[in-house]
Amino acid sequence: MKKDYSEDIVPFGRGIRFLIDIRFLQHNSWQGSIQRMDTGEKVFFRSELELLMLMGSATEELNSRANEDQSLRKWKDSKGVAEMLNVGE
């Protein structure tokens, strides 16, 4: 019987939690699966490098979503700010 590990996972911070299942060691590299606990998506990897790339991709996605919430001014928006402040008249 397979154990449900989701009960053992304790949330910590805003990070992403992964469940990694290493099945084989071939050609001096791991093969297995990685599952994102926030979405339930499961992907198989063929090497440690691919595993790290998958984890990095998920982390970048989370960070980009978090940054969308912040309203930062861009160079293109600076003209509108100058008009609001009545600068340059």
C-alpha atoms as a printed R data frame, in Angstrom:
   type eleno elety resid chain resno      x      y       z
1  ATOM     1    CA   MET     A     1  0.000  0.000   0.000
2  ATOM     2    CA   LYS     A     2  1.338  3.415  -0.960
3  ATOM     3    CA   LYS     A     3  1.572  6.023   1.776
4  ATOM     4    CA   ASP     A     4 -0.026  9.444   1.270
5  ATOM     5    CA   TYR     A     5  2.823 11.856   2.017
6  ATOM     6    CA   SER     A     6  0.674 14.980   1.710
7  ATOM     7    CA   GLU     A     7 -0.296 14.638   5.385
8  ATOM     8    CA   ASP     A     8  3.378 14.776   6.451
9  ATOM     9    CA   ILE     A     9  4.103 17.997   4.592
10 ATOM    10    CA   VAL     A    10  4.199 21.101   6.731
11 ATOM    11    CA   PRO     A    11  3.813 24.397   4.848
12 ATOM    12    CA   PHE     A    12  6.751 26.752   5.327
13 ATOM    13    CA   GLY     A    13  6.901 30.180   3.749
14 ATOM    14    CA   ARG     A    14  5.778 30.851   0.197
15 ATOM    15    CA   GLY     A    15  7.869 28.207  -1.503
16 ATOM    16    CA   ILE     A    16  6.757 25.339  -3.662
17 ATOM    17    CA   ARG     A    17  6.703 21.856  -2.224
18 ATOM    18    CA   PHE     A    18  7.800 18.896  -4.320
19 ATOM    19    CA   LEU     A    19  7.494 15.147  -3.932
20 ATOM    20    CA   ILE     A    20 10.493 13.517  -5.610
21 ATOM    21    CA   ASP     A    21 10.491  9.806  -6.381
22 ATOM    22    CA   ILE     A    22 13.860  8.477  -7.544
23 ATOM    23    CA   ARG     A    23 13.283  5.165  -9.307
24 ATOM    24    CA   PHE     A    24 16.583  4.307 -10.996
25 ATOM    25    CA   LEU     A    25 20.253  5.138 -11.039
26 ATOM    26    CA   GLN     A    26 21.533  4.599 -14.563
27 ATOM    27    CA   HIS     A    27 24.585  6.061 -16.283
28 ATOM    28    CA   ASN     A    28 25.530  7.789 -13.003
29 ATOM    29    CA   SER     A    29 22.307  9.805 -13.047
30 ATOM    30    CA   TRP     A    30 18.932  9.666 -11.324
31 ATOM    31    CA   GLN     A    31 15.672  8.911 -13.096
32 ATOM    32    CA   GLY     A    32 12.268  9.267 -11.530
33 ATOM    33    CA   SER     A    33  9.386 11.658 -11.095
34 ATOM    34    CA   ILE     A    34  8.754 14.993  -9.456
35 ATOM    35    CA   GLN     A    35  5.323 16.164  -8.376
36 ATOM    36    CA   ARG     A    36  4.358 19.732  -7.514
37 ATOM    37    CA   MET     A    37  2.273 19.625  -4.370
38 ATOM    38    CA   ASP     A    38  0.520 22.928  -5.109
39 ATOM    39    CA   THR     A    39 -0.837 21.873  -8.523
40 ATOM    40    CA   GLY     A    40 -0.553 18.077  -8.365
41 ATOM    41    CA   GLU     A    41  1.286 18.077 -11.713
42 ATOM    42    CA   LYS     A    42  3.690 15.147 -12.073
43 ATOM    43    CA   VAL     A    43  6.606 15.044 -14.525
44 ATOM    44    CA   PHE     A    44  9.221 12.353 -15.143
45 ATOM    45    CA   PHE     A    45 12.889 13.374 -15.253
46 ATOM    46    CA   ARG     A    46 15.869 11.610 -16.826
47 ATOM    47    CA   SER     A    47 18.768 13.212 -14.946
48 ATOM    48    CA   GLU     A    48 19.638 15.323 -11.914
49 ATOM    49    CA   LEU     A    49 20.134 18.306 -14.203
50 ATOM    50    CA   GLU     A    50 16.636 17.912 -15.643
51 ATOM    51    CA   LEU     A    51 15.257 17.584 -12.099
52 ATOM    52    CA   LEU     A    52 16.940 20.842 -11.078
53 ATOM    53    CA   MET     A    53 15.709 22.593 -14.223
54 ATOM    54    CA   LEU     A    54 12.125 21.497 -13.510
55 ATOM    55    CA   MET     A    55 12.377 22.778  -9.938
56 ATOM    56    CA   GLY     A    56 13.876 26.062 -11.126
57 ATOM    57    CA   SER     A    57 11.149 26.508 -13.713
58 ATOM    58    CA   ALA     A    58  8.411 26.043 -11.116
59 ATOM    59    CA   THR     A    59 10.136 28.481  -8.743
60 ATOM    60    CA   GLU     A    60 10.481 31.119 -11.465
61 ATOM    61    CA   GLU     A    61  6.793 30.715 -12.276
62 ATOM    62    CA   LEU     A    62  5.866 31.278  -8.629
63 ATOM    63    CA   ASN     A    63  8.126 34.339  -8.393
64 ATOM    64    CA   SER     A    64  6.729 35.880 -11.578
65 ATOM    65    CA   ARG     A    65  3.178 35.461 -10.270
66 ATOM    66    CA   ALA     A    66  4.196 37.088  -6.968
67 ATOM    67    CA   ASN     A    67  5.826 40.006  -8.801
68 ATOM    68    CA   GLU     A    68  2.663 40.653 -10.842
69 ATOM    69    CA   ASP     A    69  0.971 41.707  -7.615
70 ATOM    70    CA   GLN     A    70  3.512 44.480  -7.090
71 ATOM    71    CA   SER     A    71  2.915 47.688  -8.956
72 ATOM    72    CA   LEU     A    72  6.322 48.917 -10.073
73 ATOM    73    CA   ARG     A    73  6.764 51.863 -12.360
74 ATOM    74    CA   LYS     A    74  8.463 51.313 -15.701
75 ATOM    75    CA   TRP     A    75 10.246 53.764 -18.000
76 ATOM    76    CA   LYS     A    76  7.280 53.766 -20.355
77 ATOM    77    CA   ASP     A    77  5.035 54.937 -17.509
78 ATOM    78    CA   SER     A    78  7.259 57.835 -16.417
79 ATOM    79    CA   LYS     A    79  5.582 60.346 -18.774
80 ATOM    80    CA   GLY     A    80  2.231 59.752 -17.126
81 ATOM    81    CA   VAL     A    81  3.749 60.302 -13.694
82 ATOM    82    CA   ALA     A    82  5.328 63.593 -14.829
83 ATOM    83    CA   GLU     A    83  1.950 64.773 -16.098
84 ATOM    84    CA   MET     A    84  0.320 63.850 -12.805
85 ATOM    85    CA   LEU     A    85  2.919 65.888 -10.909
86 ATOM    86    CA   ASN     A    86  2.684 68.813 -13.392
87 ATOM    87    CA   VAL     A    87  6.409 68.616 -14.076
88 ATOM    88    CA   GLY     A    88  7.809 70.160 -17.234
89 ATOM    89    CA   GLU     A    89  5.184 72.847 -17.733
